[in-house]
Amino acid sequence: MEQEQKQFLNRLVTEGRETAFDWIEYWWKFSSFDTWQFWVNVLMLTVPLIILYFKIDRTKAFHLGFFGYSVHILFTYFDTTLVRFGLISYPYQAIPLLHVNFGLDVSLIPVSFMLLYQWTLNNKKNFYLYGTLLSGFLAFIFKPILKSHNLIEWHLWANVLYLFIFYIIIFVISKWLTNLFSYFEYRGKKIPD
């Protein structure tokens, strides 16, 4: 590695470490156990997982779980990118080591889409239509409610329309990935050993 590259990398590592400690300090001062916002974030993390435990169709658990995990991963990637580029921020967090909203990325959003997907499968409804409606609710109603309580901040050009588009992209790609792997599983069962 060239000296200039090494110096640049070392500077980024040092600044990243300092920023991480700054976030932890910020969390202790403004976002920890003594704020109601912390507990809202904890509820957004735990309540959907408890509901999922009782409501998931266990005969489709792997299929639904793969879909939900895909939503979780893609949503976390999108959210991390938006946070890293300073387009959104979460002033209150349950876990200070992550700059994203852990409750939304890990639980509330994926579980919402999983339960919707389960409902559309069980009732033979159009998932894309209802996924678009859920995306609209999350982007145009739920996120503005979070914003009104300072649980999310939008910066620069970020707004509800972009969030709506991101939600649609995420659930469509997640559905396509699930379909692809379901196809692989189906084809694998038809191939003799």
Phi and psi in degrees as a GROMACS rama.xvg file:
@    title "Ramachandran Plot"
@    xaxis  label "Phi"
@    yaxis  label "Psi"
@TYPE xy
-69.4084  155.719  GLU-2
-61.3515  -42.6949  GLN-3
-62.6828  -42.7454  GLU-4
-63.8512  -43.7994  GLN-5
-62.4967  -42.6155  LYS-6
-63.2502  -42.8199  GLN-7
-62.6634  -46.213  PHE-8
-61.8573  -44.6594  LEU-9
-61.3661  -38.301  ASN-10
-64.1699  -43.7008  ARG-11
-63.4059  -41.4279  LEU-12
-63.349  -44.8152  VAL-13
-63.4998  -46.1112  THR-14
-64.3773  -38.8024  GLU-15
-62.7594  -42.1705  GLY-16
-63.6499  -44.7275  ARG-17
-63.6762  -40.7486  GLU-18
-64.1245  -39.5201  THR-19
-61.1265  -44.7731  ALA-20
-67.2057  -34.2104  PHE-21
-63.1702  -41.6796  ASP-22
-63.2044  -40.2462  TRP-23
-64.5513  -43.0794  ILE-24
-62.5202  -43.6627  GLU-25
-58.3532  -45.1546  TYR-26
-60.0976  -47.0099  TRP-27
-61.4777  -37.0506  TRP-28
-78.9657  -36.6935  LYS-29
-125.728  -11.1308  PHE-30
-138.66  12.6843  SER-31
-91.9624  -157.004  SER-32
-56.3677  -23.6267  PHE-33
-89.8201  10.6091  ASP-34
-111.817  145.975  THR-35
-67.7509  -28.8023  TRP-36
-64.5097  -35.5714  GLN-37
-58.5587  -45.136  PHE-38
-71.0843  -31.0803  TRP-39
-63.2195  -43.1922  VAL-40
-64.0707  -38.4526  ASN-41
-63.3875  -41.5506  VAL-42
-64.84  -39.9574  LEU-43
-63.5034  -24.8483  MET-44
-83.3774  -44.4094  LEU-45
-89.2105  -43.7043  THR-46
-60.4612  -47.5299  VAL-47
-60.1574  -36.0736  PRO-48
-67.8686  -36.8104  LEU-49
-66.1579  -44.6862  ILE-50
-60.4574  -44.6336  ILE-51
-59.4508  -42.1214  LEU-52
-55.6095  -40.4772  TYR-53
-87.0613  -25.5067  PHE-54
-102.18  -15.028  LYS-55
-66.4774  138.074  ILE-56
-75.3105  105.202  ASP-57
-65.2345  -20.0809  ARG-58
-73.9177  -16.7673  THR-59
-120.383  19.5774  LYS-60
-58.9509  -43.9213  ALA-61
-66.3633  -43.8749  PHE-62
-60.9524  -49.403  HIS-63
-66.6328  -38.832  LEU-64
-63.5483  -40.9305  GLY-65
-63.4828  -43.6949  PHE-66
-61.0739  -48.1491  PHE-67
-62.233  -39.4346  GLY-68
-65.13  -37.8916  TYR-69
-63.4666  -43.3318  SER-70
-60.3471  -46.316  VAL-71
-57.4601  -50.6936  HIS-72
-63.7445  -48.8419  ILE-73
-65.1092  -42.2495  LEU-74
-63.2836  -39.8905  PHE-75
-65.006  -40.9804  THR-76
-61.9302  -47.5094  TYR-77
-62.2913  -47.0059  PHE-78
-61.9557  -45.0888  ASP-79
-60.3245  -41.9132  THR-80
-64.3469  -44.3664  THR-81
-63.0625  -39.8683  LEU-82
-68.2984  -45.6898  VAL-83
-59.7359  -36.4728  ARG-84
-89.4239  7.74657  PHE-85
72.3351  26.3509  GLY-86
-88.82  -30.833  LEU-87
-137.827  159.94  ILE-88
-147.257  157.205  SER-89
-119.355  101.07  TYR-90
-64.8561  -21.9759  PRO-91
-127.229  132.385  TYR-92
-138.447  152.771  GLN-93
-80.3634  -32.74  ALA-94
-126.709  117.537  ILE-95
-74.732  -13.22  PRO-96
-78.8128  -16.001  LEU-97
-113.717  134.811  LEU-98
-81.7613  -10.5803  HIS-99
-89.7595  171.279  VAL-100
-86.6624  103.74  ASN-101
-58.7692  -41.445  PHE-102
-62.0307  -41.103  GLY-103
-70.1911  -48.8422  LEU-104
-69.3272  -37.304  ASP-105
-93.5297  -30.2312  VAL-106
-126.239  -68.7531  SER-107
-59.1026  -49.8458  LEU-108
-69.5047  -52.5402  ILE-109
-59.7123  -42.4186  PRO-110
-65.9212  -39.2589  VAL-111
-58.8228  -46.1305  SER-112
-69.8511  -35.096  PHE-113
-62.9812  -47.0191  MET-114
-67.4997  -34.9888  LEU-115
-64.6698  -45.3784  LEU-116
-60.1012  -44.3296  TYR-117
-59.3588  -45.5717  GLN-118
-62.062  -42.7891  TRP-119
-67.6932  -36.2923  THR-120
-65.4212  -47.5143  LEU-121
-70.9789  -25.1982  ASN-122
-111.445  9.37782  ASN-123
51.4234  50.1861  LYS-124
-105.179  162.316  LYS-125
-77.4535  108.135  ASN-126
-62.5601  -37.9573  PHE-127
-65.6035  -38.7626  TYR-128
-64.3641  -51.0797  LEU-129
-71.7822  -30.224  TYR-130
-65.1248  -37.9787  GLY-131
-66.4924  -40.1519  THR-132
-64.3398  -43.3205  LEU-133
-63.4989  -41.0286  LEU-134
-60.3998  -41.6866  SER-135
-62.8876  -43.1023  GLY-136
-61.416  -47.592  PHE-137
-63.3948  -42.8355  LEU-138
-78.1168  -43.2526  ALA-139
-95.7642  -17.129  PHE-140
-119.106  -56.1363  ILE-141
-65.689  -49.6166  PHE-142
-64.0513  -40.5497  LYS-143
-62.2293  -32.2386  PRO-144
-64.8567  -44.4665  ILE-145
-59.0226  -41.7918  LEU-146
-64.8618  -39.1679  LYS-147
-65.4891  -20.7852  SER-148
-105.5  15.2281  HIS-149
60.0818  28.7569  ASN-150
-88.302  -12.712  LEU-151
-146.106  146.155  ILE-152
-126.671  137.627  GLU-153
-103.86  140.593  TRP-154
-129.56  158.826  HIS-155
53.202  -123.886  LEU-156
-93.6227  0.810376  TRP-157
-64.4686  136.037  ALA-158
-158.482  179.595  ASN-159
-64.89  -31.834  VAL-160
-63.6259  -44.4497  LEU-161
-64.7955  -39.1186  TYR-162
-62.2036  -42.135  LEU-163
-58.8242  -45.857  PHE-164
-63.0295  -42.5505  ILE-165
-61.1665  -43.0033  PHE-166
-60.1822  -43.9301  TYR-167
-63.0598  -46.2825  ILE-168
-57.589  -44.0253  ILE-169
-64.4619  -48.1557  ILE-170
-72.0019  -32.1967  PHE-171
-68.5249  -46.9641  VAL-172
-62.7202  -40.4266  ILE-173
-61.8631  -41.9627  SER-174
-65.3599  -43.4002  LYS-175
-64.2965  -40.7845  TRP-176
-62.3851  -42.59  LEU-177
-63.1903  -43.7035  THR-178
-61.2056  -43.171  ASN-179
-61.4106  -47.596  LEU-180
-72.2269  -30.0314  PHE-181
-65.1594  -39.2576  SER-182
-62.9796  -45.0993  TYR-183
-58.6326  -42.8996  PHE-184
-63.9372  -44.2223  GLU-185
-62.875  -45.7771  TYR-186
-64.6491  -36.1694  ARG-187
-65.3828  -31.9939  GLY-188
-73.03  -25.2399  LYS-189
-85.1715  -17.8415  LYS-190
-84.2429  121.902  ILE-191
-69.3278  149.625  PRO-192
